[in-house]
Amino acid sequence: MYRKNCDQCNRPSFSSSEYGEWLCPVCGKDLTRYPFFNAVSLEKVVRKYQWKNLGYSKDTHI
């Protein structure tokens, strides 16, 4: 479980995924680019790999 802190409403936000769009559930601020922390230990989580955001379209064939 991951946690990000919103600097607009000063509330924590929790998620089970470290990827994708992340909006504050209280005020709606985009927290996607904010650092995230382990929800239990509150230690900053460092990703070993940066995944590319791959978009899929109807024209993509395998």
C-alpha distance (Angstrom), angle and dihedral (degrees) to the residues before:
residue distance angle dihedral
M1 . . .
Y2 3.78 . .
R3 3.78 133.1 .
K4 3.79 134.3 -157.3
N5 3.77 125.8 -174.7
C6 3.80 120.3 -134.0
D7 3.80 113.3 -139.0
Q8 3.81 92.0 -163.4
C9 3.82 100.4 58.7
N10 3.84 97.2 13.2
R11 3.82 92.6 -128.3
P12 3.81 128.4 129.3
S13 3.80 121.5 -116.0
F14 3.82 123.3 -155.6
S15 3.81 133.5 -156.4
S16 3.79 139.2 165.0
S17 3.82 91.8 -139.5
E18 3.78 129.5 65.8
Y19 3.82 93.6 -161.7
G20 3.77 133.7 70.8
E21 3.77 134.7 33.5
W22 3.79 114.9 -28.1
L23 3.80 120.0 -163.3
C24 3.79 125.3 -178.6
P25 3.83 107.0 -108.6
V26 3.81 91.9 -146.7
C27 3.81 104.7 47.9
G28 3.83 103.3 6.6
K29 3.83 97.0 -121.0
D30 3.82 114.7 156.7
L31 3.83 106.9 -109.8
T32 3.81 95.8 171.2
R33 3.81 95.7 115.4
Y34 3.81 95.6 40.3
P35 3.82 119.0 105.8
F36 3.78 115.7 -99.8
F37 3.76 131.6 -142.5
N38 3.77 138.6 -153.8
A39 3.83 103.0 -94.0
V40 3.81 93.4 -139.0
S41 3.80 104.5 39.9
L42 3.85 96.5 25.4
E43 3.82 89.0 -137.0
K44 3.79 116.3 146.6
V45 3.82 111.5 -101.8
V46 3.78 116.6 -134.4
R47 3.79 116.4 -160.3
K48 3.78 115.2 -135.1
Y49 3.78 92.8 -156.8
Q50 3.78 130.5 34.7
W51 3.80 107.4 -141.8
K52 3.75 117.6 -148.7
N53 3.77 115.2 -122.3
L54 3.78 99.7 -119.0
G55 3.75 117.4 -162.3
Y56 3.76 120.3 -152.5
S57 3.76 126.0 -148.0
K58 3.78 135.5 -174.9
D59 3.82 89.6 -108.8
T60 3.81 94.8 61.9
H61 3.80 111.5 106.5
I62 3.76 128.4 -177.3
